[in-house]
Amino acid sequence: MISLVRVDNRLIHGQVVEAWLPFLKVSRVVVADDEAASSPLIRAAMALAVQSAIEVQILPLSQVDFAALSKDGVRTLVLLRDVASVPFAYAHGLNLGELNLGNVHFGTGRRQVSPSVFLAEAELRTLQQLAEQGVRVEARAVPAEKPVELSDLSERWAKAG
């Protein structure tokens, strides 16, 4: 059972451990990321950051069984490094009712749409396509923040140009 899908360049870090995990009351965190999965050091650091009662899986994006995660009844937080990974996960069975943009860092061609989220035009289009398919897209770093909805993100993106 997917509790939340979050796009966050930093994957598992303080905001996730201290705010999102207690808020969501998950039993499992799945990091679907090729770079993290290929690095023993990154895998060890992420696994150590999460309390031992919570299962941590760090797998390459293509090896995650998103359909099974969506159906198995285990409250799960799915972490993806970038917006580009979301359509792949969705196409491979991820039950995606809500997508949270946590931290998407500045990069060439990106515009700031929230204090911690910068989006390129192609990423914004991807998010709009997901919304058209019924996915609720929001940006907020921690649960206590007021979510910024996709319509506001789109408006801010246009104004930042």
Phi, psi and omega in degrees: 000120182276119176277322181196144170249129185233132172263121184208116181304333183266355178057247179271121179205187188306315180299320180291310184292314187274334184246304187289317182299311177296322180297315184278339182055047181278157175255350184211142172240128177244118174262115180254092187202125182296315183297312180296319182294332183273355183247111178302325180294313179296316180300315181296316181297317180294317180297323180288336182287338185257137180303148188296340179289345181256125178289136177239125174241129178235108188228154171300146182311315185288347182260000179276130177271084185297324179297317180294319178300323183289339187248347192278355175084357178271123180297119190228138169258122177258127179247128177238143184287327188213163181299326182299336180282339187295311180300324178299310181299317180298316180293339181255029168100003179292121176282105190244093176270326182221137177237124180255128172264114183265292180224110174237108190288161176300144175200171180303128178083000180264148178239145181285127180241350173203171181304331184237010182232128176237132183233144170272162181302317180296323178294318178298318177298318178300314180296321178295322177295320177296318179298322178296336178267009174100005180276131175273120181251132179217161173236131171188140183284320182225158184300331182288342178286152173288128180293144174259116184285162183302321180300320177290322177299317179296317179297315179295323179297315181297319181289332183284349183283000000 
